[in-house]
Amino acid sequence: MVRELQRLQTQHQKIAELFLAGVTVSDIARELGLRANSVSRICQSTLFQDHVARRRKSLQVVSDEESREAARQAKRKLARAGETAVETLEELMGEDQAPGVRLKSAAEVLKQAFQGGPGGGSKGEAPVVMTQVNVRLLQSALREADAPIEGKVVAEVAAPEEAK
């Protein structure tokens, strides 16, 4: 007759931690200087199984919280990178750039702004607001490239002092 555990001792908790880490019964026994048969009996007890289930659940909660925080950090990093990318595209749309570079930059800005790219108008996000200077640069780049504008483009233009 197998005797059921009445309470978990320190050694049982060590076994539980190793068990939760995926260590095999025989390796747990070897590491703690126990017989594999003894470790197996401990692992099969109801008290041990309940303890492992509670620990597994608490580890899952911590893991979920860590995952959410990692996602928040990644989102913040992407937002900063997006701002840098927009600034770079704005520089590439400048008067001192070749028309082809300006056109590609302008096209990328429009694509991201109006087709739901980073910071683009998707999922209820605010529309892109461009200063009059940026709109003029965009128009100039498109005129110089003599490129047809496909689709409907709706731009909200802010006065330079409002955009800062």
Residue pairs with C-beta under 8 A, 6 or more apart in sequence:
2 41
2 44
4 45
4 46
4 47
5 12
5 42
5 45
5 46
5 47
5 48
6 47
7 47
8 16
8 47
8 48
8 51
11 32
12 42
12 48
12 51
13 51
14 32
15 28
15 32
15 39
15 42
15 43
15 48
16 48
16 51
16 52
16 55
17 55
18 27
18 28
18 31
18 32
19 25
19 28
19 43
19 52
20 52
20 55
20 56
20 59
23 31
25 36
25 39
25 40
25 43
26 36
26 39
28 34
28 39
29 35
29 36
29 38
29 39
32 39
42 48
43 49
78 118
79 119
82 118
82 119
85 118
86 109
86 112
86 119
89 105
89 108
89 109
90 105
90 109
90 134
90 137
92 101
92 102
92 104
92 105
93 102
93 105
93 106
93 109
93 134
93 137
93 138
93 141
94 102
94 137
95 137
95 140
97 105
99 141
99 144
99 145
100 145
102 137
102 140
102 141
102 144
102 145
103 141
103 142
103 144
103 145
103 147
105 141
106 137
106 138
106 141
106 142
107 147
109 138
110 138
110 153
111 117
112 118
112 119
112 120
113 119
113 120
113 121
113 127
113 128
114 120
114 121
114 128
114 151
114 153
114 154
116 122
116 123
119 125
119 128
120 128
121 127
121 128
127 156
128 155
128 156
129 156
129 157
129 158
129 163
130 138
130 155
130 156
130 157
130 158
130 163
131 157
131 158
131 159
131 160
131 163
132 157
132 158
132 159
132 160
133 160
135 155
135 157
142 149
